[in-house]
Amino acid sequence: MEWPAPESIGPGRPDGLAGVNGELAQLVAAAADLCRKPLRHAVLLTSQPGDPDCCLNLEVRNSQGERLPEHDLELEIFRSGSDANASLHLTLAWRHRDTLPMLWQGHHPVWMDVSGLRCERPFEGAELEALARRLRALLEGGR
């Protein structure tokens, strides 16, 4: 899959959203807006051309349009397994809160602390699990 430059999938550039990448950005932003109300999300592509995984940053604003970087997320979308049976996986992590665990979503959610060990869901984790489930269902539905 070919990835556009990060600035082409950013806030204030709806005309720059085109093709599969634009549709993905809109799908991710809409799912995040729904699962993390009342926050609003812009999606920025961080993957480079040729990367096997799709990496996105979700930048957050409140309803008045003020940036809330403490709520920003990193999303990675990738397939794991043999080509014929590769299943979709997602990871979600807070961009600016390194002490919080990361969510790995395959068939089930798994929270991992900074050392990579399984841990309990953090206080704010329910909305991320809902977002990961929704994205996985939407993306697998198009398979």
C-alpha positions, 0 to 999 in steps of 0.5 A: 500500500502506498502512503501519502505524505503526513500533511495530506491526512491532517486537520483542515485538509479535507480536500487532500483526503483521497482514495484508500488512505483518506477513507482510512483516516476518516474511518479512524477519526469517526470511530475515535470521535464516537468512542471517546466523546466529547473529544474530536480527533484528527488522523496523521499518517506516520508510516513511510512508503514501503512500511508493512504496517500502518502507523497513525497519530490521533491528535485530540481537541476538545469541543471548542477546538483547543488541542489536548495533547495529553489525550493523543494516541498512537495507532498501529495496524498490522497483520500477523500470521501466514498470508492466507490466514493473516489476522488483523491486529492493532496497538493503541498507546497514549503518545505523551503518557509513557507510564501508561500501558499499551493496548494490543488488540487481536481477538482479545484485548491485552494490556502491556506495561512499559516492560512488555508484561501483561497488566490490568486495564488502566482507568481510562482503558475502556474507551480505548478497548471500545475503539480498538474493537470498533476499528478491528470490526470495521477494517475486517469487514472490508476484507 
